[in-house]
Amino acid sequence: MNNKVIIQRVIDYIEDHLADELTLAELAEKAHYSEYHFHRMFQFFTGTTVMSYIRLRRLNRAAALIAETQRKVLDIALECGFRSHETFSRNFRKNFGIQPSEQRRKGITLPVTAGLQLLTCAGTGQQFDEWGDWKMDFKHVTLPATRIIGYRIETTVDHGQNSKDIPAFWQHYLANKLWENIPGKLNNVELGVCTESTPGGKFGYVIGYQVGPDTAVPDSLVEYFIPEQEYAVFTTPKAGPDEFVAAIQNTWNYVFTEWFPSSGFEHAMAPEIEWYDERCMTDGDKEMDIYVPIKPASKPQQEQ
């Protein structure tokens, strides 16, 4: 079963259970993904985070019920999964710009939307038009077990917090030249590694270098072991310094929304790696490699 079908089934489940207490852990379990990778897959296909999508769907349903019925606003809020009138009103105003009571009193029709249908609409991933005839290829490689030493933060996928924490982590790392503190570098390749997530949705992100087995770990640094694993390796399109971040994000989008569904592979739930070598250390056009862990796709299950 391809990733788009799996995410659509989760979206359908969300639509049928908006009044329930939906959690990232529950939805990831239904998709048979780790919490972190489920969050990543959902965000790539929909353009938003899981919990943001749920909140938006609840607000849209509530707005429709306020317009179409005379039921009490509090009853509607509870039916749509909000646990208090205060929480509902605050989120409603933030999303629509008015209070729910004002919508009812003035008879305002708000621009509500239906749930996503990924299988009948175009993907949400950004395109590569700005890079002309550039074509996405990949290499299938087996990366040997690797030991790295570097710096680590712990973040979470909740409310997209990782999208804020990781860029800030890189800025701090580069501004303070922290690479100078890493001993025993085997090469000049800087790695950004997304580690496995915990049941609570937290995961580690490590910036570091490959080192030998006997290199001691200095205080304030960490070691991390990447197991031997098959990877699909994608090289970002060449881009100037101002476009480099967009090129990286476009490549991630392409992998999850375009490549995975028709590749014959699925995510192996091992660490993801961003590979920064001498191609990034230039004032001109830059490029880097993204290592996505893969395994052969399982056969689709028969519908009952």
C-alpha positions as CSV (number, residue, x, y, z in Angstrom):
1,M,0.0,0.0,0.0
2,N,1.6,3.3,-1.0
3,N,2.0,6.2,1.4
4,K,-0.6,8.4,-0.2
5,V,-3.3,5.7,0.4
6,I,-2.2,5.3,4.0
7,I,-2.3,9.0,4.8
8,Q,-5.7,9.3,3.1
9,R,-7.1,6.5,5.3
10,V,-5.8,8.4,8.3
11,I,-7.5,11.6,7.0
12,D,-10.8,9.7,6.6
13,Y,-10.4,8.3,10.2
14,I,-9.9,11.9,11.5
15,E,-13.0,13.1,9.7
16,D,-15.1,10.3,11.3
17,H,-13.7,10.9,14.8
18,L,-13.4,14.7,15.2
19,A,-15.3,14.6,18.5
20,D,-12.8,12.1,19.9
21,E,-9.5,12.9,21.6
22,L,-7.2,12.3,18.7
23,T,-3.5,12.0,19.4
24,L,-0.4,11.8,17.3
25,A,0.5,8.5,18.8
26,E,-2.9,6.9,18.0
27,L,-2.8,8.1,14.4
28,A,0.8,7.0,13.8
29,E,-0.1,3.6,15.1
30,K,-3.0,3.3,12.7
31,A,-0.6,4.2,9.9
32,H,2.0,1.7,11.2
33,Y,4.6,4.5,11.3
34,S,6.7,5.9,14.1
35,E,5.3,9.2,15.4
36,Y,8.1,11.2,13.8
37,H,7.9,9.6,10.4
38,F,4.1,9.7,10.4
39,H,4.3,13.5,11.1
40,R,6.8,14.0,8.3
41,M,4.7,11.9,5.8
42,F,1.5,13.7,6.7
43,Q,3.1,17.1,6.5
44,F,4.6,16.4,3.1
45,F,1.3,15.2,1.6
46,T,-0.9,17.8,3.1
47,G,1.3,20.9,3.6
48,T,0.3,21.1,7.3
49,T,1.0,19.3,10.6
50,V,-1.4,16.6,11.9
51,M,-2.7,18.5,14.9
52,S,-3.1,21.7,12.9
53,Y,-5.1,19.8,10.3
54,I,-7.3,18.3,13.0
55,R,-7.9,21.7,14.6
56,L,-8.8,23.3,11.2
57,R,-11.3,20.5,10.4
58,R,-12.9,20.8,13.8
59,L,-13.3,24.6,13.3
60,N,-14.7,24.2,9.8
61,R,-17.3,21.7,11.0
62,A,-18.3,23.9,13.9
63,A,-18.7,26.9,11.6
64,A,-20.9,24.9,9.3
65,L,-23.1,23.7,12.2
66,I,-23.4,27.3,13.6
67,A,-24.6,28.5,10.2
68,E,-26.9,25.5,9.5
69,T,-28.5,24.9,12.9
70,Q,-29.8,26.7,16.0
71,R,-28.0,24.4,18.4
72,K,-26.1,26.0,21.3
73,V,-22.6,27.0,20.5
74,L,-21.2,25.1,23.5
75,D,-22.9,21.9,22.3
76,I,-21.4,22.4,18.9
77,A,-17.9,23.0,20.3
78,L,-18.1,19.8,22.4
79,E,-19.3,17.8,19.4
80,C,-16.4,19.1,17.3
81,G,-13.8,18.0,19.8
82,F,-13.2,21.1,21.9
83,R,-13.1,20.6,25.6
84,S,-14.2,24.1,26.7
85,H,-16.0,27.1,25.3
86,E,-13.0,29.3,26.0
87,T,-10.6,27.1,24.0
88,F,-13.2,26.9,21.1
89,S,-13.8,30.6,21.0
90,R,-10.1,31.5,21.1
91,N,-9.2,29.1,18.2
92,F,-12.3,30.1,16.3
93,R,-11.4,33.8,16.4
94,K,-7.8,33.1,15.5
95,N,-8.9,31.2,12.4
96,F,-11.9,33.2,11.2
97,G,-11.4,36.6,12.7
98,I,-14.7,36.7,14.6
99,Q,-16.3,35.0,17.6
100,P,-18.6,32.1,17.0
101,S,-21.4,34.0,18.8
102,E,-20.9,36.9,16.2
103,Q,-21.2,34.5,13.3
104,R,-24.5,33.2,14.7
105,R,-25.9,36.7,15.6
106,K,-25.0,38.3,12.2
107,G,-25.7,35.2,10.1
108,I,-22.3,35.3,8.6
109,T,-21.4,32.5,6.1
110,L,-17.8,31.7,6.6
111,P,-15.5,30.1,3.9
112,V,-15.5,26.5,5.2
113,T,-13.7,23.7,3.4
114,A,-14.1,20.0,3.1
115,G,-11.6,17.3,4.2
116,L,-8.7,16.6,2.0
117,Q,-8.9,14.0,-0.7
118,L,-5.3,13.2,-1.7
119,L,-6.3,10.5,-4.2
120,T,-8.3,12.8,-6.4
121,C,-6.3,16.0,-6.4
122,A,-2.8,17.1,-7.3
123,G,0.0,16.8,-4.8
124,T,1.0,19.7,-2.6
125,G,4.7,19.4,-3.0
126,Q,6.5,22.3,-4.5
127,Q,7.8,22.0,-8.0
128,F,11.2,22.5,-9.6
129,D,10.4,24.8,-12.4
130,E,12.9,27.4,-11.3
131,W,15.7,24.8,-12.0
132,G,14.7,24.3,-15.6
133,D,15.5,20.9,-17.1
134,W,17.1,19.6,-13.9
135,K,15.9,15.9,-13.3
136,M,15.6,14.1,-10.0
137,D,17.6,10.9,-9.9
138,F,18.6,8.7,-7.0
139,K,21.3,6.2,-6.1
140,H,20.5,3.0,-4.2
141,V,23.3,2.5,-1.7
142,T,24.1,0.5,1.5
143,L,25.6,2.8,4.1
144,P,27.9,0.9,6.5
145,A,27.4,1.2,10.3
146,T,28.7,4.7,11.2
147,R,29.7,6.3,14.5
148,I,29.4,10.0,14.8
149,I,30.3,12.6,17.4
150,G,28.6,15.9,17.6
151,Y,25.9,18.0,19.1
152,R,22.3,16.9,19.8
153,I,19.0,18.5,20.6
154,E,15.7,16.9,21.5
155,T,12.6,18.3,19.8
156,T,9.1,17.2,19.1
157,V,6.7,17.1,16.1
158,D,3.9,18.5,18.2
159,H,2.7,21.8,16.5
160,G,5.6,21.7,14.1
161,Q,8.1,22.6,16.9
162,N,10.9,20.7,15.1
163,S,10.6,23.1,12.2
164,K,11.6,25.9,14.5
165,D,14.1,24.1,16.7
166,I,16.3,22.5,14.0
167,P,17.0,25.7,12.0
168,A,17.7,27.5,15.3
169,F,20.1,24.7,16.2
170,W,22.0,25.0,13.0
171,Q,22.2,28.8,13.3
172,H,23.7,28.4,16.8
173,Y,26.1,25.7,15.7
174,L,27.4,27.7,12.7
175,A,27.5,31.0,14.5
176,N,29.7,29.5,17.3
177,K,31.8,27.4,15.0
178,L,31.0,24.3,17.1
179,W,32.5,22.0,14.5
180,E,35.9,23.0,15.8
181,N,35.2,21.1,19.0
182,I,34.5,17.8,17.4
183,P,37.6,15.5,17.5
184,G,38.8,12.7,15.2
185,K,37.0,13.7,12.1
186,L,37.4,11.0,9.4
187,N,36.4,13.3,6.6
188,N,35.1,16.7,5.8
189,V,31.4,15.6,5.6
190,E,29.1,17.2,8.1
191,L,26.0,15.1,8.9
192,G,22.5,16.2,10.1
193,V,20.8,13.1,11.5
194,C,17.1,12.7,12.5
195,T,17.1,9.9,15.0
196,E,14.3,7.6,16.0
197,S,11.3,9.0,17.8
198,T,10.1,8.1,21.3
199,P,6.5,7.0,22.1
200,G,5.9,10.6,23.2
201,G,6.7,12.0,19.8
202,K,10.1,13.4,20.7
203,F,13.2,12.7,18.7
204,G,16.8,13.7,18.6
205,Y,18.6,15.7,15.9
206,V,22.4,15.4,15.7
207,I,24.9,17.5,13.9
208,G,28.3,15.9,13.7
209,Y,31.0,14.1,11.9
210,Q,32.0,10.5,11.3
211,V,34.7,9.3,13.7
212,G,36.7,6.2,14.5
213,P,35.7,3.6,17.1
214,D,38.4,4.8,19.6
215,T,37.7,8.6,19.5
216,A,36.8,9.8,23.0
217,V,33.6,11.9,23.4
218,P,34.3,15.3,24.9
219,D,32.0,16.7,27.6
220,S,28.9,18.4,26.2
221,L,29.1,16.4,23.0
222,V,27.4,13.1,22.2
223,E,28.0,10.0,20.1
224,Y,25.5,8.4,17.9
225,F,25.5,5.1,16.0
226,I,23.9,4.8,12.6
227,P,23.2,1.1,11.8
228,E,24.0,-0.4,8.4
229,Q,21.1,0.4,6.2
230,E,19.9,0.7,2.6
231,Y,19.3,4.2,1.5
232,A,17.9,6.0,-1.5
233,V,20.2,9.0,-2.0
234,F,18.9,12.2,-3.7
235,T,21.1,15.1,-4.7
236,T,19.5,18.6,-4.4
237,P,19.5,20.8,-7.5
238,K,22.3,23.3,-7.6
239,A,21.2,26.6,-6.0
240,G,22.7,29.8,-4.9
241,P,23.0,30.6,-1.2
242,D,19.6,32.4,-1.0
243,E,17.9,29.4,-2.7
244,F,19.7,26.6,-1.1
245,V,17.3,26.0,1.8
246,A,14.4,26.0,-0.7
247,A,16.2,23.5,-2.8
248,I,16.6,21.1,0.2
249,Q,13.0,21.5,1.2
250,N,11.8,20.9,-2.4
251,T,13.8,17.7,-2.6
252,W,12.3,16.4,0.7
253,N,8.9,17.3,-0.7
254,Y,9.6,15.4,-3.9
255,V,10.8,12.3,-2.1
256,F,7.7,11.9,0.0
257,T,5.0,13.1,-2.3
258,E,6.2,12.0,-5.7
259,W,8.9,9.4,-5.5
260,F,7.8,7.1,-2.6
261,P,4.3,6.3,-4.0
262,S,5.6,4.8,-7.2
263,S,9.1,3.7,-6.2
264,G,8.4,0.2,-5.0
265,F,10.0,1.1,-1.7
266,E,8.8,2.3,1.7
267,H,10.4,4.1,4.5
268,A,12.6,1.8,6.6
269,M,12.1,3.8,9.8
270,A,15.9,4.2,10.3
271,P,17.7,7.5,10.7
272,E,17.4,10.1,7.9
273,I,20.7,11.8,7.0
274,E,21.5,15.1,5.4
275,W,25.0,14.9,3.9
276,Y,26.9,18.2,3.6
277,D,30.3,18.0,1.9
278,E,32.6,20.3,0.0
279,R,29.8,21.0,-2.5
280,C,28.1,23.1,0.2
281,M,31.3,25.0,1.2
282,T,31.3,27.5,-1.6
283,D,30.1,31.0,-2.2
284,G,28.5,30.0,-5.5
285,D,25.9,27.3,-6.3
286,K,25.5,24.6,-3.6
287,E,24.2,21.1,-3.5
288,M,24.0,18.3,-0.9
289,D,22.7,14.7,-0.6
290,I,19.6,13.4,1.3
291,Y,19.8,9.8,2.5
292,V,16.3,8.3,3.0
293,P,16.2,4.8,4.6
294,I,14.3,2.3,2.4
295,K,13.1,-1.3,2.3
296,P,11.0,-3.1,-0.4
297,A,7.3,-2.0,-0.2
298,S,5.0,-4.5,1.4
299,K,2.3,-6.0,-0.8
300,P,-1.1,-4.1,-0.7
301,Q,-3.6,-5.6,1.7
302,Q,-6.8,-6.9,0.2
303,E,-9.9,-4.9,1.0
304,Q,-12.4,-6.8,3.2
